[in-house]
Amino acid sequence: CAECSRPLFDVEEWVDPPRATMAAFERGYDHACACGLLYCSQRCRSRAWDAHHRLLCVGAIPDDDDDGEHPLLRFRRALAA
């Protein structure tokens, strides 16, 4: 969980982010933000939003928009790489 650090998937799934995300959704952790962060509950998602995420969230990252990117988009892509 992006807020409380509760593990949402197994170590083997962690090395493959798309597989890990699908595994988390299959387990019922569907409290995701459009930017891709996963939360274990709506409570954690709301707490993160109120505390900090509303200031940092870049929303969904488009795959085809490479010019004039916001620095947070570049940071988010670097984390995902």
Jmol script that loads the backbone (N, CA, C; Angstrom):
load data "model"
ATOM      1  N   CYS A   1       0.849  -1.177   0.000  1.00  0.00           N
ATOM      2  CA  CYS A   1       0.000   0.000   0.000  1.00  0.00           C
ATOM      3  C   CYS A   1       0.894   1.240   0.000  1.00  0.00           C
ATOM      4  N   ALA A   2       0.567   2.188  -0.830  1.00  0.00           N
ATOM      5  CA  ALA A   2       1.370   3.402  -0.943  1.00  0.00           C
ATOM      6  C   ALA A   2       1.274   4.285   0.302  1.00  0.00           C
ATOM      7  N   GLU A   3       0.312   4.033   1.173  1.00  0.00           N
ATOM      8  CA  GLU A   3       0.164   4.839   2.386  1.00  0.00           C
ATOM      9  C   GLU A   3       0.692   4.119   3.619  1.00  0.00           C
ATOM     10  N   CYS A   4       0.239   2.904   3.883  1.00  0.00           N
ATOM     11  CA  CYS A   4       0.603   2.220   5.132  1.00  0.00           C
ATOM     12  C   CYS A   4       1.702   1.172   4.943  1.00  0.00           C
ATOM     13  N   SER A   5       2.136   0.968   3.715  1.00  0.00           N
ATOM     14  CA  SER A   5       3.206   0.009   3.370  1.00  0.00           C
ATOM     15  C   SER A   5       2.814  -1.450   3.555  1.00  0.00           C
ATOM     16  N   ARG A   6       1.530  -1.723   3.651  1.00  0.00           N
ATOM     17  CA  ARG A   6       1.069  -3.114   3.724  1.00  0.00           C
ATOM     18  C   ARG A   6       1.396  -3.797   2.402  1.00  0.00           C
ATOM     19  N   PRO A   7       2.016  -4.977   2.452  1.00  0.00           N
ATOM     20  CA  PRO A   7       2.349  -5.656   1.188  1.00  0.00           C
ATOM     21  C   PRO A   7       1.083  -6.064   0.432  1.00  0.00           C
ATOM     22  N   LEU A   8       1.055  -5.750  -0.850  1.00  0.00           N
ATOM     23  CA  LEU A   8      -0.107  -6.075  -1.672  1.00  0.00           C
ATOM     24  C   LEU A   8       0.155  -7.254  -2.594  1.00  0.00           C
ATOM     25  N   PHE A   9       1.417  -7.685  -2.696  1.00  0.00           N
ATOM     26  CA  PHE A   9       1.745  -8.809  -3.561  1.00  0.00           C
ATOM     27  C   PHE A   9       3.007  -9.493  -3.069  1.00  0.00           C
ATOM     28  N   ASP A  10       3.307 -10.655  -3.633  1.00  0.00           N
ATOM     29  CA  ASP A  10       4.457 -11.448  -3.248  1.00  0.00           C
ATOM     30  C   ASP A  10       5.744 -10.892  -3.862  1.00  0.00           C
ATOM     31  N   VAL A  11       6.862 -11.287  -3.299  1.00  0.00           N
ATOM     32  CA  VAL A  11       8.169 -10.842  -3.781  1.00  0.00           C
ATOM     33  C   VAL A  11       8.357 -11.208  -5.247  1.00  0.00           C
ATOM     34  N   GLU A  12       7.935 -12.395  -5.648  1.00  0.00           N
ATOM     35  CA  GLU A  12       8.086 -12.827  -7.042  1.00  0.00           C
ATOM     36  C   GLU A  12       7.314 -11.927  -8.001  1.00  0.00           C
ATOM     37  N   GLU A  13       6.170 -11.454  -7.567  1.00  0.00           N
ATOM     38  CA  GLU A  13       5.364 -10.569  -8.401  1.00  0.00           C
ATOM     39  C   GLU A  13       5.959  -9.158  -8.456  1.00  0.00           C
ATOM     40  N   TRP A  14       6.660  -8.751  -7.407  1.00  0.00           N
ATOM     41  CA  TRP A  14       7.208  -7.404  -7.306  1.00  0.00           C
ATOM     42  C   TRP A  14       8.197  -7.096  -8.427  1.00  0.00           C
ATOM     43  N   VAL A  15       8.936  -8.107  -8.910  1.00  0.00           N
ATOM     44  CA  VAL A  15       9.943  -7.867  -9.949  1.00  0.00           C
ATOM     45  C   VAL A  15       9.314  -7.594 -11.306  1.00  0.00           C
ATOM     46  N   ASP A  16       8.022  -7.825 -11.438  1.00  0.00           N
ATOM     47  CA  ASP A  16       7.309  -7.594 -12.692  1.00  0.00           C
ATOM     48  C   ASP A  16       6.112  -6.680 -12.394  1.00  0.00           C
ATOM     49  N   PRO A  17       6.314  -5.328 -12.444  1.00  0.00           N
ATOM     50  CA  PRO A  17       5.254  -4.410 -12.024  1.00  0.00           C
ATOM     51  C   PRO A  17       3.885  -4.631 -12.667  1.00  0.00           C
ATOM     52  N   PRO A  18       3.777  -4.878 -13.999  1.00  0.00           N
ATOM     53  CA  PRO A  18       2.423  -5.120 -14.532  1.00  0.00           C
ATOM     54  C   PRO A  18       1.773  -6.356 -13.913  1.00  0.00           C
ATOM     55  N   ARG A  19       2.575  -7.402 -13.711  1.00  0.00           N
ATOM     56  CA  ARG A  19       2.039  -8.620 -13.085  1.00  0.00           C
ATOM     57  C   ARG A  19       1.653  -8.345 -11.637  1.00  0.00           C
ATOM     58  N   ALA A  20       2.457  -7.566 -10.936  1.00  0.00           N
ATOM     59  CA  ALA A  20       2.164  -7.235  -9.546  1.00  0.00           C
ATOM     60  C   ALA A  20       0.877  -6.436  -9.438  1.00  0.00           C
ATOM     61  N   THR A  21       0.684  -5.479 -10.326  1.00  0.00           N
ATOM     62  CA  THR A  21      -0.527  -4.670 -10.314  1.00  0.00           C
ATOM     63  C   THR A  21      -1.756  -5.539 -10.573  1.00  0.00           C
ATOM     64  N   MET A  22      -1.661  -6.422 -11.543  1.00  0.00           N
ATOM     65  CA  MET A  22      -2.790  -7.321 -11.832  1.00  0.00           C
ATOM     66  C   MET A  22      -3.062  -8.232 -10.642  1.00  0.00           C
ATOM     67  N   ALA A  23      -2.007  -8.727 -10.001  1.00  0.00           N
ATOM     68  CA  ALA A  23      -2.180  -9.598  -8.835  1.00  0.00           C
ATOM     69  C   ALA A  23      -2.878  -8.843  -7.710  1.00  0.00           C
ATOM     70  N   ALA A  24      -2.510  -7.591  -7.514  1.00  0.00           N
ATOM     71  CA  ALA A  24      -3.143  -6.792  -6.470  1.00  0.00           C
ATOM     72  C   ALA A  24      -4.628  -6.591  -6.764  1.00  0.00           C
ATOM     73  N   PHE A  25      -4.962  -6.297  -8.018  1.00  0.00           N
ATOM     74  CA  PHE A  25      -6.371  -6.139  -8.385  1.00  0.00           C
ATOM     75  C   PHE A  25      -7.130  -7.442  -8.202  1.00  0.00           C
ATOM     76  N   GLU A  26      -6.511  -8.566  -8.565  1.00  0.00           N
ATOM     77  CA  GLU A  26      -7.167  -9.864  -8.405  1.00  0.00           C
ATOM     78  C   GLU A  26      -7.435 -10.174  -6.943  1.00  0.00           C
ATOM     79  N   ARG A  27      -6.603  -9.664  -6.050  1.00  0.00           N
ATOM     80  CA  ARG A  27      -6.794  -9.890  -4.614  1.00  0.00           C
ATOM     81  C   ARG A  27      -7.782  -8.894  -4.009  1.00  0.00           C
ATOM     82  N   GLY A  28      -8.297  -7.994  -4.813  1.00  0.00           N
ATOM     83  CA  GLY A  28      -9.295  -7.059  -4.314  1.00  0.00           C
ATOM     84  C   GLY A  28      -8.764  -5.706  -3.906  1.00  0.00           C
ATOM     85  N   TYR A  29      -7.494  -5.438  -4.155  1.00  0.00           N
ATOM     86  CA  TYR A  29      -6.938  -4.125  -3.841  1.00  0.00           C
ATOM     87  C   TYR A  29      -7.188  -3.207  -5.030  1.00  0.00           C
ATOM     88  N   ASP A  30      -8.405  -2.770  -5.164  1.00  0.00           N
ATOM     89  CA  ASP A  30      -8.784  -1.970  -6.326  1.00  0.00           C
ATOM     90  C   ASP A  30      -8.860  -0.484  -6.008  1.00  0.00           C
ATOM     91  N   HIS A  31      -8.204  -0.080  -4.945  1.00  0.00           N
ATOM     92  CA  HIS A  31      -8.223   1.326  -4.550  1.00  0.00           C
ATOM     93  C   HIS A  31      -7.008   2.029  -5.137  1.00  0.00           C
ATOM     94  N   ALA A  32      -6.953   2.079  -6.441  1.00  0.00           N
ATOM     95  CA  ALA A  32      -5.810   2.659  -7.137  1.00  0.00           C
ATOM     96  C   ALA A  32      -6.113   4.087  -7.557  1.00  0.00           C
ATOM     97  N   CYS A  33      -5.051   4.858  -7.644  1.00  0.00           N
ATOM     98  CA  CYS A  33      -5.163   6.217  -8.179  1.00  0.00           C
ATOM     99  C   CYS A  33      -4.856   6.138  -9.674  1.00  0.00           C
ATOM    100  N   ALA A  34      -5.301   7.100 -10.417  1.00  0.00           N
ATOM    101  CA  ALA A  34      -5.055   7.107 -11.868  1.00  0.00           C
ATOM    102  C   ALA A  34      -3.565   7.115 -12.192  1.00  0.00           C
ATOM    103  N   CYS A  35      -2.738   7.607 -11.277  1.00  0.00           N
ATOM    104  CA  CYS A  35      -1.295   7.658 -11.520  1.00  0.00           C
ATOM    105  C   CYS A  35      -0.647   6.291 -11.362  1.00  0.00           C
ATOM    106  N   GLY A  36      -1.380   5.314 -10.840  1.00  0.00           N
ATOM    107  CA  GLY A  36      -0.845   3.968 -10.730  1.00  0.00           C
ATOM    108  C   GLY A  36      -0.523   3.511  -9.320  1.00  0.00           C
ATOM    109  N   LEU A  37      -0.574   4.395  -8.336  1.00  0.00           N
ATOM    110  CA  LEU A  37      -0.314   3.976  -6.963  1.00  0.00           C
ATOM    111  C   LEU A  37      -1.477   3.132  -6.461  1.00  0.00           C
ATOM    112  N   LEU A  38      -1.138   2.084  -5.706  1.00  0.00           N
ATOM    113  CA  LEU A  38      -2.148   1.183  -5.169  1.00  0.00           C
ATOM    114  C   LEU A  38      -2.278   1.378  -3.661  1.00  0.00           C
ATOM    115  N   TYR A  39      -3.501   1.263  -3.186  1.00  0.00           N
ATOM    116  CA  TYR A  39      -3.791   1.374  -1.768  1.00  0.00           C
ATOM    117  C   TYR A  39      -4.580   0.151  -1.326  1.00  0.00           C
ATOM    118  N   CYS A  40      -4.397  -0.238  -0.056  1.00  0.00           N
ATOM    119  CA  CYS A  40      -5.080  -1.429   0.443  1.00  0.00           C
ATOM    120  C   CYS A  40      -6.539  -1.160   0.786  1.00  0.00           C
ATOM    121  N   SER A  41      -6.897   0.106   0.947  1.00  0.00           N
ATOM    122  CA  SER A  41      -8.274   0.443   1.305  1.00  0.00           C
ATOM    123  C   SER A  41      -8.588   1.868   0.862  1.00  0.00           C
ATOM    124  N   GLN A  42      -9.864   2.176   0.851  1.00  0.00           N
ATOM    125  CA  GLN A  42     -10.277   3.540   0.540  1.00  0.00           C
ATOM    126  C   GLN A  42      -9.801   4.488   1.633  1.00  0.00           C
ATOM    127  N   ARG A  43      -9.732   3.995   2.859  1.00  0.00           N
ATOM    128  CA  ARG A  43      -9.260   4.816   3.978  1.00  0.00           C
ATOM    129  C   ARG A  43      -7.813   5.262   3.743  1.00  0.00           C
ATOM    130  N   CYS A  44      -6.947   4.318   3.358  1.00  0.00           N
ATOM    131  CA  CYS A  44      -5.555   4.667   3.086  1.00  0.00           C
ATOM    132  C   CYS A  44      -5.449   5.627   1.901  1.00  0.00           C
ATOM    133  N   ARG A  45      -6.245   5.382   0.874  1.00  0.00           N
ATOM    134  CA  ARG A  45      -6.219   6.276  -0.286  1.00  0.00           C
ATOM    135  C   ARG A  45      -6.626   7.693   0.119  1.00  0.00           C
ATOM    136  N   SER A  46      -7.663   7.824   0.923  1.00  0.00           N
ATOM    137  CA  SER A  46      -8.134   9.134   1.372  1.00  0.00           C
ATOM    138  C   SER A  46      -7.110   9.811   2.277  1.00  0.00           C
ATOM    139  N   ARG A  47      -6.494   9.038   3.180  1.00  0.00           N
ATOM    140  CA  ARG A  47      -5.476   9.605   4.068  1.00  0.00           C
ATOM    141  C   ARG A  47      -4.294  10.127   3.262  1.00  0.00           C
ATOM    142  N   ALA A  48      -3.854   9.361   2.267  1.00  0.00           N
ATOM    143  CA  ALA A  48      -2.726   9.793   1.428  1.00  0.00           C
ATOM    144  C   ALA A  48      -3.091  11.052   0.655  1.00  0.00           C
ATOM    145  N   TRP A  49      -4.296  11.072   0.115  1.00  0.00           N
ATOM    146  CA  TRP A  49      -4.739  12.234  -0.669  1.00  0.00           C
ATOM    147  C   TRP A  49      -4.731  13.488   0.205  1.00  0.00           C
ATOM    148  N   ASP A  50      -5.297  13.379   1.387  1.00  0.00           N
ATOM    149  CA  ASP A  50      -5.380  14.537   2.279  1.00  0.00           C
ATOM    150  C   ASP A  50      -4.005  14.976   2.770  1.00  0.00           C
ATOM    151  N   ALA A  51      -3.106  14.035   2.996  1.00  0.00           N
ATOM    152  CA  ALA A  51      -1.800  14.351   3.580  1.00  0.00           C
ATOM    153  C   ALA A  51      -0.787  14.873   2.565  1.00  0.00           C
ATOM    154  N   HIS A  52      -0.772  14.283   1.358  1.00  0.00           N
ATOM    155  CA  HIS A  52       0.304  14.655   0.435  1.00  0.00           C
ATOM    156  C   HIS A  52       0.025  14.356  -1.034  1.00  0.00           C
ATOM    157  N   HIS A  53      -0.728  13.326  -1.327  1.00  0.00           N
ATOM    158  CA  HIS A  53      -0.837  12.876  -2.705  1.00  0.00           C
ATOM    159  C   HIS A  53      -1.537  13.897  -3.611  1.00  0.00           C
ATOM    160  N   ARG A  54      -2.448  14.674  -3.064  1.00  0.00           N
ATOM    161  CA  ARG A  54      -3.138  15.686  -3.883  1.00  0.00           C
ATOM    162  C   ARG A  54      -2.166  16.720  -4.428  1.00  0.00           C
ATOM    163  N   LEU A  55      -1.032  16.894  -3.755  1.00  0.00           N
ATOM    164  CA  LEU A  55      -0.030  17.855  -4.212  1.00  0.00           C
ATOM    165  C   LEU A  55       0.926  17.263  -5.241  1.00  0.00           C
ATOM    166  N   LEU A  56       1.090  15.940  -5.226  1.00  0.00           N
ATOM    167  CA  LEU A  56       2.088  15.289  -6.073  1.00  0.00           C
ATOM    168  C   LEU A  56       1.522  14.454  -7.207  1.00  0.00           C
ATOM    169  N   CYS A  57       0.245  14.127  -7.166  1.00  0.00           N
ATOM    170  CA  CYS A  57      -0.335  13.240  -8.167  1.00  0.00           C
ATOM    171  C   CYS A  57      -0.323  13.892  -9.550  1.00  0.00           C
ATOM    172  N   VAL A  58       0.145  13.139 -10.514  1.00  0.00           N
ATOM    173  CA  VAL A  58       0.180  13.630 -11.894  1.00  0.00           C
ATOM    174  C   VAL A  58      -0.917  12.992 -12.735  1.00  0.00           C
ATOM    175  N   GLY A  59      -1.748  12.173 -12.117  1.00  0.00           N
ATOM    176  CA  GLY A  59      -2.811  11.499 -12.847  1.00  0.00           C
ATOM    177  C   GLY A  59      -2.270  10.416 -13.751  1.00  0.00           C
ATOM    178  N   ALA A  60      -3.067  10.003 -14.687  1.00  0.00           N
ATOM    179  CA  ALA A  60      -2.644   8.969 -15.633  1.00  0.00           C
ATOM    180  C   ALA A  60      -1.517   9.512 -16.502  1.00  0.00           C
ATOM    181  N   ILE A  61      -0.519   8.693 -16.747  1.00  0.00           N
ATOM    182  CA  ILE A  61       0.614   9.097 -17.567  1.00  0.00           C
ATOM    183  C   ILE A  61       0.372   8.635 -18.994  1.00  0.00           C
ATOM    184  N   PRO A  62       0.191   9.565 -19.922  1.00  0.00           N
ATOM    185  CA  PRO A  62      -0.026   9.162 -21.312  1.00  0.00           C
ATOM    186  C   PRO A  62       1.239   8.569 -21.916  1.00  0.00           C
ATOM    187  N   ASP A  63       1.083   7.536 -22.710  1.00  0.00           N
ATOM    188  CA  ASP A  63       2.227   6.874 -23.331  1.00  0.00           C
ATOM    189  C   ASP A  63       2.784   7.643 -24.516  1.00  0.00           C
ATOM    190  N   ASP A  64       1.975   8.497 -25.127  1.00  0.00           N
ATOM    191  CA  ASP A  64       2.401   9.144 -26.367  1.00  0.00           C
ATOM    192  C   ASP A  64       2.714  10.637 -26.218  1.00  0.00           C
ATOM    193  N   ASP A  65       2.798  11.141 -25.004  1.00  0.00           N
ATOM    194  CA  ASP A  65       3.079  12.563 -24.791  1.00  0.00           C
ATOM    195  C   ASP A  65       4.479  12.734 -24.228  1.00  0.00           C
ATOM    196  N   ASP A  66       5.469  12.863 -25.101  1.00  0.00           N
ATOM    197  CA  ASP A  66       6.849  12.961 -24.668  1.00  0.00           C
ATOM    198  C   ASP A  66       7.405  14.375 -24.689  1.00  0.00           C
ATOM    199  N   ASP A  67       6.696  15.317 -25.278  1.00  0.00           N
ATOM    200  CA  ASP A  67       7.231  16.681 -25.339  1.00  0.00           C
ATOM    201  C   ASP A  67       6.597  17.555 -24.255  1.00  0.00           C
ATOM    202  N   GLY A  68       7.439  18.389 -23.626  1.00  0.00           N
ATOM    203  CA  GLY A  68       6.954  19.297 -22.601  1.00  0.00           C
ATOM    204  C   GLY A  68       6.442  18.619 -21.348  1.00  0.00           C
ATOM    205  N   GLU A  69       7.052  17.504 -20.971  1.00  0.00           N
ATOM    206  CA  GLU A  69       6.581  16.782 -19.797  1.00  0.00           C
ATOM    207  C   GLU A  69       6.832  17.556 -18.511  1.00  0.00           C
ATOM    208  N   HIS A  70       5.923  17.442 -17.611  1.00  0.00           N
ATOM    209  CA  HIS A  70       6.083  17.995 -16.277  1.00  0.00           C
ATOM    210  C   HIS A  70       7.182  17.208 -15.560  1.00  0.00           C
ATOM    211  N   PRO A  71       7.997  17.845 -14.725  1.00  0.00           N
ATOM    212  CA  PRO A  71       9.070  17.119 -14.019  1.00  0.00           C
ATOM    213  C   PRO A  71       8.573  15.932 -13.195  1.00  0.00           C
ATOM    214  N   LEU A  72       7.369  16.040 -12.635  1.00  0.00           N
ATOM    215  CA  LEU A  72       6.843  14.903 -11.873  1.00  0.00           C
ATOM    216  C   LEU A  72       6.527  13.721 -12.778  1.00  0.00           C
ATOM    217  N   LEU A  73       6.136  13.986 -14.022  1.00  0.00           N
ATOM    218  CA  LEU A  73       5.914  12.896 -14.967  1.00  0.00           C
ATOM    219  C   LEU A  73       7.227  12.188 -15.268  1.00  0.00           C
ATOM    220  N   ARG A  74       8.289  12.950 -15.477  1.00  0.00           N
ATOM    221  CA  ARG A  74       9.593  12.342 -15.740  1.00  0.00           C
ATOM    222  C   ARG A  74      10.051  11.535 -14.535  1.00  0.00           C
ATOM    223  N   PHE A  75       9.833  12.049 -13.333  1.00  0.00           N
ATOM    224  CA  PHE A  75      10.194  11.335 -12.113  1.00  0.00           C
ATOM    225  C   PHE A  75       9.406  10.030 -12.004  1.00  0.00           C
ATOM    226  N   ARG A  76       8.105  10.098 -12.252  1.00  0.00           N
ATOM    227  CA  ARG A  76       7.243   8.908 -12.148  1.00  0.00           C
ATOM    228  C   ARG A  76       7.681   7.851 -13.169  1.00  0.00           C
ATOM    229  N   ARG A  77       8.018   8.264 -14.375  1.00  0.00           N
ATOM    230  CA  ARG A  77       8.488   7.313 -15.391  1.00  0.00           C
ATOM    231  C   ARG A  77       9.815   6.691 -14.980  1.00  0.00           C
ATOM    232  N   ALA A  78      10.691   7.485 -14.379  1.00  0.00           N
ATOM    233  CA  ALA A  78      11.987   6.956 -13.936  1.00  0.00           C
ATOM    234  C   ALA A  78      11.784   5.904 -12.851  1.00  0.00           C
ATOM    235  N   LEU A  79      10.829   6.111 -11.966  1.00  0.00           N
ATOM    236  CA  LEU A  79      10.541   5.124 -10.931  1.00  0.00           C
ATOM    237  C   LEU A  79       9.994   3.840 -11.530  1.00  0.00           C
ATOM    238  N   ALA A  80       9.205   3.968 -12.583  1.00  0.00           N
ATOM    239  CA  ALA A  80       8.577   2.797 -13.197  1.00  0.00           C
ATOM    240  C   ALA A  80       9.556   2.006 -14.065  1.00  0.00           C
ATOM    241  N   ALA A  81      10.659   2.619 -14.458  1.00  0.00           N
ATOM    242  CA  ALA A  81      11.627   1.952 -15.353  1.00  0.00           C
ATOM    243  C   ALA A  81      12.459   0.919 -14.635  1.00  0.00           C
TER     244      ALA A  81
END
end "model"
wireframe off; spacefill off
backbone 0.3
color backbone group
